[in-house]
Amino acid sequence: MIRERNPRSTPAPLSTLVAKLIDWAYAQGYQLTAGELYRPSEQAALNAAKGSGIAHSLHTQRLAVDLQLFKDGTYLTDPRRIDR
């Protein structure tokens, strides 16, 4: 059984951390687009059944966010292309 997490009991709300990440990314010359922030458990179950996700995604608890990272207009999918 998966134990539900209370997003308000985390040390810092996810939205605060995501805001800091977005600020940092733009300061480094990256651009971001946002994908899913919340996913109903029914959708997570459908995604898992199709093989494109997991049934107990942290999105269902509002503890995950999908961001797409770009540099100079190019979508970065290879971690080796990201400056550290």
N, C-alpha and C positions, 0 to 999 in steps of 0.2 A: 504494500500500500504506500502511495506517495503522500507525504505529509504536506499539507498546504502551508505556504509561507505567507505571512502578513507583510505586504510591501511597506507598510508604515513602521514595521519593527526593524527594518534594515538600518545599518549605521547612518547611511545617507540615502535619501530617496533617489531612486534610479534617475529621475528627471534631472536632478541637480548634477549628478555625475555625467549624464549625457550632455548637458549644457556645457560643462567644462571641457568635455572631449571635443565638442563642436567648435568651441572657441579656440582650443589648441590647434585643431586641424586647420582652421582658416588662417590662424597666425603663421602656420608652417607653409601656407600656399596651397593647401588642398581645398577641394570643394566636396560637399556631401549632399546626398539626397537621402530622404528617409523612406523606409519601407514600413513594415508592420511594427506597431507598438503593442497592440493588444490582439490576441487571437482567441475567440471563443473555443471552449473545450470541444465542441462539436466539430469545428473546423480543424482543430488539431487532430482529432480522431480520423477525419476524412483524409487529411494530408498523410497521416501514418499509413492508412489503408492503401493509398496510392504509392507509398514508398518515397514521398517527398517531404517527410517531416516525422516528428515523433508525437505520440499521443499525449505525453505529459510535458509539453513544451513550457518553458518558463514564461513564454508570451501569455499563457493562460492565467498567470499569476501577476502579470504586469511587471515582470522582472527581467525582460529582455527587449531589445530593440534591434531592428535591422537597419543598417546604414550602408550606403554605397559610397565608395571613396573614389574621387577623381583627382587628377593632377593635370593641369593644362588641357582640360577637356577630355582626357583619356580615362576611361573606367579602369581602375586598378583591381585586378583579381589575383595577381601573383604577389604574395607577401615579399618576395625578393625585390620588387620594384618600389617598395615603400621605404622612404628615408627614415632612419631611426636616429 
